[in-house]
Amino acid sequence: MPEPVRDSQRYLPGLDGLRALAVGAVIAYHLDLGWAQGGLLGVGVFFTLSGYLITDLLLGQYESTGGLQLADFWLRRVRRLLPALFVMLTVVVAWVTLLDRSLLPAVRGAVGASAVYVTNWWLIAQHSSYFAQFAPPSPVGHLWSLAVEEQFYLIWPWLLWIGLRWKRTRSGPDKRLAAASLLLAAASAVAMALLYRPGYDPTRVYDGTDTRAFALLIGSALAFVWPSRHLRVRVDRTRWVLDGAGIAGLAVFAVLVWRTGQYSPFLYRGGLVLLSFATALMVAAAASPAGRFGPILGWKPLRWLGVRSYGIYLWHFPIIVLTTPAGGGDTLSRRVLQVAAIIGCAALSWRYIEEPIRHGALSKWWAQIRRNGWGLGALGRQTMIAVAASVPVLVLASCGMSGVVQPGSASPAPVTQPAAGLASTASPRPQRTASADPLPERTAASTAQVSAPDPDRTSCRSVVHIGDSTSEGLISSDYLPDPRERINARYAQVGVTTFISEISGARSIVETYEGYPNAYTVAQQLIQQGYHGCWVLALGTNDTADVAVGSQVGLATRIKEMMSVIGSQPVMWVNVKSLVANGPYSEGNMLLWNEALLRACASYPNMRVYDWAAAVKDSWFISDGIHYSSAGYAARAYLIAHALAAAFADQGGGGGTGQPPSCLVR
């Protein structure tokens, strides 16, 4: 983020260009552009760049005055960062309150954490996954990175003050302090590698200040040996070395953005450290006046964007989240409008908030208040202009981006339940939606359009239903207030007399979540207790996502484990579907699970697969593309029960299991 140039510093236009590249990668990642799945690494570039600039600034103060002016340093950080942040938060809260109240749970609490720069630890404490959320993401979730930086700004000056007590000379490079910074960086990198668990949500290691400090510390180490105020223009071989180093660093950054993603184990076992050193090479080359790398990065359009990179970063995620239609709708026109809105809001923020306050508008406003009372003054008018201008930009962007929630319409509050191995977010209480069909007769009529099985009788007198969050609405009085629509009543209608519900959000066959047993353990315990009957397994959504992010237990092995513990008892699996285009919960991954079920079914005479994926309608999904509305859950309960009757039909009350033409039940 741009820092006012002090007397002890040179302006480095190449670093503004580097900021532009970094924030561009982050935007590409959040726009879900296929070639930038590693675009989140732009944040790592910001970390290393900030570590260099802040340490360079403080060392400049030390050389000039013989001490660190920490009160002045922190005051400048507050003036530089807080006003623009507060304006953005105000606009987001107003937007969500007036136009999309379904996002209030995601915003509530996060705004307060953002205002005091503890978002990263708040998200970790809330067990909120930055990567894998079924519910619409919080529009302020990206502020975790600013929290990491501000915590560094608070702690690092004190460590630097201690270190400077042993500095041999007031000016010039200091290899000992650089080495000390690298030792601290190594400890941080080791902590990341040790805490990272493949196949599990990396939010703790990705968001933690302790596990991300190495990026800032590597930048700080560079400042000790490459202070910008001592760099001179020397046209010799150094130019080619510097330019080559900068190009090499840029190439590493580009390859990592192109070839890695948020779940790549390589990132957490050295990849992010590699990125930090690559960034240090780019910073060293761009800071030197001797090479050509800095002037190239300082190209005027890049520099213009880099100067406004703080505002761009602040506004990009709220705009993307608030103006992206539920269920995707990825179009070029929408993305172009979003980028235009992001840049427009950032330009307004720079013109009316950031620049005036940098040049003392707050003190001028205070002086005017003391003279004339509580008039708005220049700053007040400028802030009001920025806020008033930002809201129409968002509204226009939203109206032009295909069907965002309009005033007066209520989006269903989703059951937020990511995979056991991916996320650690407890499911909020489900909310009933206005689209529910409360009458069993009408529900049955509506499901007939999707080739519902004949409402026959099943030979299964006892049924255990093991499910994840996609089954929670089946037993919820909030989603299904009429008890006749719930899954237990639907099972009873087809002849089930004993129903055992083993439904838990985030459940998978292998992984465990917050101490809750996985599906394998649940089945094992029931068998040990003497259960004998039929089984309905509505699993797979989380399992396929866990495998997608690196679990070493494959899909076929998971199915085999469940079948081995259940033995020869009748089992009906419910296959899966999602409307998600990319990521661990994508429909492509769900299809892999469904195919694995069919392959396994051929080996087990007691196994059937209900083809829910063919029966479910897109209109039954809520905005996350995974869970269902009230109408969807009503239909799901009816269809699963009658699929059980078709899979294991009552053969004259004899208790046998009828054999359908194939494993697949439609």
N, C-alpha and C positions, 0 to 999 in steps of 0.2 A: 504494500500500500504506500502511496506517496508520503514521504516525510519531508517537512520543510527543510530547506538547505540552510545549515548554520554556517557561521564564519569558519568553523574548523572542517567543513566538508566541501567537496566538489559535487556539482550536479553531474549525474551519470545517466545520460539519456538511454544508453543501452540497457540499463536495468529496468527502465520503464517498458522497453520493448519486451524484455523477458517476462515482466508481469503480464503483459498482454497475451503472450503465448500461454502462460500458465492458466490464466482465467479463461482463455478460449478453450483449453483442453477440458476444464471443469464443466463449462457450459455444454460442450459436445457430449460429455459423459451423461449429464443430466437430461439432455435431449435424446438420449438413447441412440446415438449414432453408432452404427455397427463397427466402424473403423476406430472408434475411440472408447472401447470398453475399459481401457486403462486411463481414461481422462481424469479420473479422481486423483491421479498422481500430480496434477497441477497444484494441489494443496501442498504436497511435499516440497515442490519448488518454492512456493511462498514461504514455507517454514525456513528453509535454508537461506533464502534471500533475506528474510527478516532477521535471522540470527546474525548475519553478516552486517546488515545496516545498523542494527541497534548497538551491537558491540563496537562497530566503527564510530558511531556517534558518541558513545560514552567514552571511548578511548580518546577521541578528539577533545572532549571536555577535560579529561584528565591532563592531557598535554598542555592545554591552554591555561588551566586554572590550578592544576595540582590536586584536584579533587573531583568528585562526582557530584553534580548538582541534581540529586535524585528528585527533590521536590519539583524542580523545574521540569525534569524529564517526565515525571508522571503526570503533571498538570498538562503538558503538551500532548501526551497520549490521550488523556481524557477529552481535551478540546478537539483533537483530531478524529476520534472514533465515536464517542458517545452521541453527539447530536444527530449525525446521519443514521446511526443505528436506531435511536429512539423514534425518528420520523418513520423509518421503515416499519418498525414494530407497531406504531400507531396505525398506519395504513392497513397493515395485515389484520390487526385485531378488528378494525372497523369493517373491512371487507368480509371477514369470516362471520362476524356478528350479524351483518345485514344481508349477506348474499349466500352464505354456505355454512349454516350452523352445524352441519355434520362434522366439520373440521374442528369444532370447539374443543372436543376432548384431546385432540392432538396438539392444540395450541395452548390450552390451559396448563399452566405450570411451566411450559417451555419458554414462554415470554419472560416470566420472572427470572428464570435461570439465565436466559440470554442477556438480560439487563445487567446482571452482576457477573457475567462471564464465567459461568460454571456449567454451561450447557453440556459439555462432554461428560462430566461426572454425573450430572442429572440424568442423562440418557442411560448411562451405565447402571445407575442405581435403580432406574425404572425398568431395567431389563428391556430397553427399546433397541431394536436392531436398526441400524442406519441403512442396511442393505435389503433386508427381507421383511417387509411389512405388507400385510395384505390390505390393511386400511390405507386410505390416501395418506401419504407421508405428511408430516408436519411441515408447513411452509417455512418454518424457522429452524428446521433440523440441521441445516448446513452451518449454523453458527457455532457448532462444536469446535470448528477449527479456529475461529476467533478466540474462543475460550482458552484453547491451548496456548495461543500466542500471548494473550494477556496475562495468563498465569506465569508464563516465561518472563514477560516484562516485569512482573512483580518480584520474582525470585532471583532472576539472573543478576540484576545490578548489585544485590547484596553479596552474591558469590564473587562477582567481579571486584567489588570493593575489597573483599578479603584477599583475593589473588594479587591485586595491585600493591599490597603491602610488601610483597616480595619481588616486585618488578625492579630490575637493576637500574634502569634509566627511565626518565619520564617519557621520552619519545622513542620512536622506532619500533621495529618488530620485536616480538618476544616469543621465542620458540618454546620456552618452558610453559607459559600460560596456554599456548596452542596445544601442547602435549597434554596438559591437564584437562582441557576441554575435550580432547579426543578420548581420553580415558573415561570421562563421564558419558560421552556419546557411546562408547563401547558397552558400558554397563546398561544403558537404555536399550541398545540393540539386542543385547543378550536377553534382557527381560522380555522383549517382544517375542523373540524366538522361543523362549521357554514357555511363555503363556499361550502361545498360539497352538491350537489343536485342529488339525485338518478335519474337514467335515463338519466343524462346528462354527457357529457365528463368530466372526473375528472382531465384533464391535469393541470388546474390551481392549484388545491390543491395538485396534485402529484408532480409537477415540482417546485412549489414556494419555495423559500428559507425560507420565513416566516412560511410556513405551514409544512416544513420538518425539521425545526431547532430543534424540540423537540428530535429527534433521536440523534443528535450531543450533545445536552445539557444534556441528560440523561447519555451519556458516560462521559461528563465533570464532572457531579455530582459524578459519581463513582470515578473519579480520585482524587477528594478532600478528600474522605473518605477511599480510597483504593489505595494509591500511591505505585507504584511498587517498588520503592527504599526502602520502609520501611517494605516490606513483608518478613517474616522469615520462615524458615523450622521448623515446630512444629508438631510432630507426636502425635496427640491426637484426640479427637472427632472432632476437627475443620476439619480434613481431610475428614471425612465422610460428614459433612455438606457441605463443598465446592464441593466435587464430586457430591453429590446429587443435589446441586443447578445447577451445570454445566450440568448434565444430564437432569434435568427438563427444563432448557433453551433450550437445543438442541432438546428436544422432542417437545416443543412449536414451534420452528422454523420449524421442519420437518412437523408437522401437518398443519401449516399455508401454507407451500409450497404445500402440497398435497391437501388441502381442500378449499383453497380460490383462487381467481383470481383477475385480475385488476379491474373488475367492481363490486366486492363484497362490498356492503355498509358497512359491518362490518369493513373492513380495515380502512375506513375513519372516523369511529365513535368509535375508540378505538383499532382496530386490529393492526395498525402500532405502536401504543403506547405500546401495549402488546408485540409486537416483540422487541421493543427497550429495555424493561425491561428484556425480556428473553435473549437478547444479553448481557445485562449488567451482568446477572448471569453467562453466559458462559465466559465473559471476566474476571470477578472476579475469577472464578475457574481456568481459564487457566493462569492467572497472578501469582497465588500463587504457591510458590515452595513446599508447604506442601501437596498438593493433587496429585492424579494420573490423573486427567482430563487433565491437561496441557501436561504432557508427552505423553498421548495417542493421543491428537490432534497434538502433535509435531512429530508424526510418519514421518519418513524421506521423503517418497513420497509426503505426504501432505505438509510438510514443503517446499519441493522444489517448488511445485506449488504455495504455498502461497507467497514465496519470489518473484516470478515472476507474482504475481496477478495483479499488475498495468499494465504490458504489456499485460497480457491475457485479461484484461478488455478493454484496448485500441483497441486491434486488433480483438476481437471476433465479434463485430457487423459488421464492414466493411467486414470481410471475409464472414460472413453468408449472408449479403445482396447482396454482389457482386458475390457470387458463388451459389446462389439459383436460379434455373430456374423459369421463369415466369410461373405462374399457379401451382406451387407446385413441384411435383416430389419428395415427401418425401421418401427417401430411406435410409436404414441403411448405405449403402456404402458412400453415399454423406455426411451423418452426421459424419461418422468416418473420412473421409478425411478433413472435415471442422475443426473438433476438432484437428486433427493432424497439420493442417496449423496454427491454432490459437496458439497452444503450440510452434510450430516451430518459428513463428514470434516473440512471446514473449521471447523465449530463445535467439534469435538473438538480440533483443532489450536490454535484460539484459546484454548479454556478450559484445556487442560492443558499447552500448550507455549509459545505465543507470549506470552500475558499473564503467566504466572509468571516467565518469563525477563526480560521487560521490567521487572518489579518486583524484580529482583535474586535470583531463585531460584538462579542459578548460584553466586553468591558465598555464599549461605546453604548450598548443598550442599557447597561446598568447605570452608566452616568446619566443617560437621558431619563431613566426612571427616577433617579434622585432629583433631577431638575424639574421634570414635568409630570410626575406621577406614573401610573401604570399604563402608559400608552404602549402600543405595539412596538413602535420604533422601527428602525431599519431591519434589524434581525427578525423581529416578529413578523413584519410584512414578508420578508424573504422566505421564512419558514412556512408561513401560510400559503404563499405562492407555490412552494415546492410540494406541500401536502395536497393542495387543491389540484395541482397539475398532475400529480402522480395517480390520483384516483381515476380521473377520466382515461388516462393511458391504460390502466388495468382494465377498466370497464370496456373500452373500445377493443382492446386486445381479446378480452373474453368473448365479447359478442361476435368477433370475427373468427373464433377458433372452435367452432362446431360444438355447440351445445353444452356449455358449462351450466351449472345449476343457476337458474334464474330466481329473482326475488319471489318469495312466496312459495317456492317448491322446497320440499324437505327431502334431502337425500337420506336413505336408510343408514343407520349407524351400524357399521359392520362388526362382525365378530372378529376381533383382531387376534389371530392365532397363527403365527408362523411355525415353521417346522421345529421339532425338538432340537435338532442339531443346528439349526440356522439361527433362530431368533429366540429371545427370551422375554417375550411380552405376554403377560397374562391376558386372557380374553376378557374384555369388558362385558358387562351384562348385555345380552342381546336385546335389540329393540324391535318391536313389531312394526312392520311397514303398512302403509295404507293400502297396499295392493293385495292384502290377505283375503282369501276367500273362506269365510267362516263356516260354510255349510258343507258337510261331507258329500252330499249328493252333487253339489256343483263342482267340488274338487274332482270327484270321480269323472264327471262329464268332461271337464277340461283336460284331464290326463288321457282320456280315451283318444285324443288327437295324436298322441305319440305312441300308438300301438301298445297300450297297456296290456299285460297278461290278463287272461280271464280270471275273475275273482273266484278262484277255486279254493279248495281246502288243502292244507298242507299236512303231511304226516308228522311234521315237527311239532311236538307238544311243548317242548322246552326250547327256548332260543336265547343264546347269548349274543348280544350286539356289541361288538368292539369297534369303536370309531374314534375319529379325531374331531377337530372343530367343525368339519363339514357335516357332522352328525349332531352337533350341540343343539341346533335349532329344531331337531326332530322331537326333543323332549322339553322344549322351552315353552313356558306359558306366555312369555313375552312375544315370541314369534307365532305361536299357535295357541291362542287363548281358549279355543274350543278343544276340550280334551279328546273329543272324538277324532280329531285330525292328527293327534300325536302318534308316534310310531308304536307305542305299546297297544293303543286301541286298534291300530291297523293290523298288527300281528294277531290280536285277539279275533278280529273279524275273519281271519283265514284259518283259525283253529288252534292258535298257540295259547296254552293255558299258563305257562310260566315264562316270564320275560325277565332277563337279567341285563341291565344296562351297564356297560363298561365304556362310557364315552368320556373322553378327556381331551381338551384342546392341546395341540402341539404333539399329540401322540404319534409315535412311529413304532415299528417292530423292534428296532435295535436301540436307537438313542433314547435317553431318558431326559426328562425336562423337570427341573426344580424339584427333584425327589419323587415325582410321580412315576409309577411303574410303566415300563414300555409294554407294548401289546404282547410280546412273547412272555413276559413275566406274568401278566394278567392271566393269559391262557394256562400257563403252567400251574399257577395257584388254584385256578378253578378245577383243573384235572386232579390235582392233589387232594382237593376237598371232595372229590367223588362225583363231579358233574359229568353227566352223560346226556347228550341231546344234540341239537343243531347249533350251528354257528353262522352268524352273519358278520363278515369282516369288511367294514367300510374304511379301509386303510389305503395308503399308497401316495396320497398327496404329499405328505411330509417325507416319506421314504425316498421317493424319486428326487425330491429337492435335495435331501441329504447326500444322495449319491452324486448329484450334479455338482455339489460343492466340495467333493473330495472324499466322502466316506469310502473306506476300503471294503465295506460289505456290500456286495452287488445286489441287484434286484432279485435275481433268481435265488440267491442264497437266503434272502429275507423271506421269500415265499416258502422255500423249503423248510426253514426253521419253524414257521407257524404250522405248516402241515405236519411236521414231525411231532410236535407236541400235542396236536389235536388227534392225531392218529386216524382211525377209520370212521370217525363220526362225520355226519353230513356237514359240509361247509359251502357257503355261498359267499364269494367275494363280490363286492360292488366296485366296478372299475371307476376310473376318474376322468375328469375333464376340467380344463380351465380356459379362460379367455385371455390369459396373459401371453403376450407375444414373445417376451425375452426373459432371461434370468432363470433361476432354479425352478420356479413354479410355472414355467412356460408350458404351453400345450404340447410342444414337441417332446418335452420330458415326460409329460403325462402319457403320451402315446407309447413311449418306451415301456412304461409300467404295464399298460394294458396288454401290450404284446407279450411281455414276460408272463402275465397271468395266463394267457391262452396257451403258451408253450407249456407251462407247468400243469395246466388242467389235463392235458393229454396223459399225464403220468399218474393221475389220482382219480380212481373211479368215483370217489365220494365228493369230488370237487365240482362246483359250478361257478360260472362268472356271469353276473347280471350286467348287461350292457347299458349301464346308466349313461355313458357317454353318448350313445345314440338316441336316448330318450329325452335328455335334458334340453330345454330351450334356452337360448341366449337371454331371453327376457326374464328368466328366473334368477339370474345372477345379480348380485349387488355390484357396486362400483369396483370392488377389488378384483373381480373376475374369478374368484375362488369360491366364495360363500354365496348363500342364497337369500332371497327375500322370503316373506311369509308364504307367498303363493308357491315359491320354489320348494320350501320345506314341506308344505302340505302335499304337493305332488310327489316329492321324494319319499315321504313316509308311505303314501298309498302305493307307489310303484314298487318300492323295495319289498313290502309285505306281499304283494301279489306276485312278484317275481319269485319269492320263496315258495309260494304255493305252486307255481309252475315248475320250479326246479326240483322240489321234493313233494310231489303230489300225494294226497291221501288215497291209497289204493284200497278203498272199501274199509278203512279203519284198521287195516292190518299192521300199520306202523312201518311198512316198507318204504323204500325211496324209489319213486318213479324215475325212469330214465328218459329225459328229453332227447331229441334227436342229436344234440351236440352239447358240448360244455357251455356254450354261450346261450344265455337266456335273454330273450328280447321281449 
